[in-house]
Amino acid sequence: MVGLAVLGRWAWAAGFAVGVFISLGNFHLIVRSVSDMIPTAAAQGAGALWKGAMFRLAITGVVLVVALVVFRVSLPALVAGLLITQMTMITLWLMRALRSLD
């Protein structure tokens, strides 16, 4: 991200940063919704999970539209930020899970 900014690719750096922050924010909201659901009854939990998912997707959609239309960030960089962050989190989770098997 810093390298892109140094090379003068501000739209790419901004797109990558927005993708990373959306991905991390989305993950944080998923964790909150699941942890909030744990102490509730099954019927209430499903409804709360559904509402949380719709809220999370709405916020993500609004942020993506604003980033692309208003700030004109680079779409490929935004997608790279989203994917690289998710792949990193999945890899770290798998490494932690495999370490716990030993």
N, C-alpha and C positions, 0 to 999 in steps of 0.2 A: 504494500500500500504506500509506504514512504517512498519506495523506489519509483513507483508510478508518478507520484507528486514531484519528485526531483527531476524526472524526465519531462515534466510539463504536461503530463496526461492527467489533468485534474478531473475530467469527467470519468475517466477509468478509476482513478483513486476514490472518488466520491461514490461511484457505483459499487465498487468492491466493499467499501466501508458500510454502505447502506445494506448490502446483502449480508454482511457479517452480523450487523446489529439486529436485523430482522430475524435472522436465524437464531441468534442467541436469545432474543426477546421471546420468540415463539417457543423455544425450548423451556424457558423460564415459566411461561404461562401454562405450558403442558404440565410441568412439575407441580405448579401451584394447584391446578385443577384436580389432578390425581390425588395429591396429598390432602386437599380439602374434602375429597369424596370418601376417603378411607373411613372416617368415623360415622358417616351417615348410613342409613338403611339402603338396601339395594335399589329400591324403587326411587327414592329421592336422589341417590347417587347418579343414576342413569340420566335423570333429568338435568341435574346440575352439570354433569359432564357434557351433555348435548349443548346446553346454553353456553358453557365455557368454550366449547369448540367453535360455535358460531361467532361468539364475541372475538375470539382469537383470530379466526379467519377474516372477519370484517376489518379488524384493526390492521392486519397484515395487508389486505387488499388496498385499504386507503393509503397506507404508507407507500406501497409499491406504486400506485397511481401517481401520488404526489411526487415521488422521487423521479419517475420517468417523464411525466408530463410537465411538471412545474420546474424541477431542477435540471431536467434533461441529462440525467446520468447515463452512463453507458450500459446498455442492456447486457452485453456479454460479460462485463465486469461484475454487474449485479448478480447474474446467475452464478458466476464463479465464486463470489463471496458466499452465496447461499449454499452451494454444493460443497465447497472446501470446508466450511465450518461444520456441516452435517457429517461429512466423511471423517473429519478429525474427531468429532464426538463419538461416532460409532466405533472408530478404531481404538480410541482410549477406553471405551466401555468394554470392548472385546478383550483388550489386553488385561484389564482389571479382572474380568470374569475368568480368563484363562489362568491368571496368576492365583486366583482363589482356589483353583482345582488342585494345585500342588500340595 
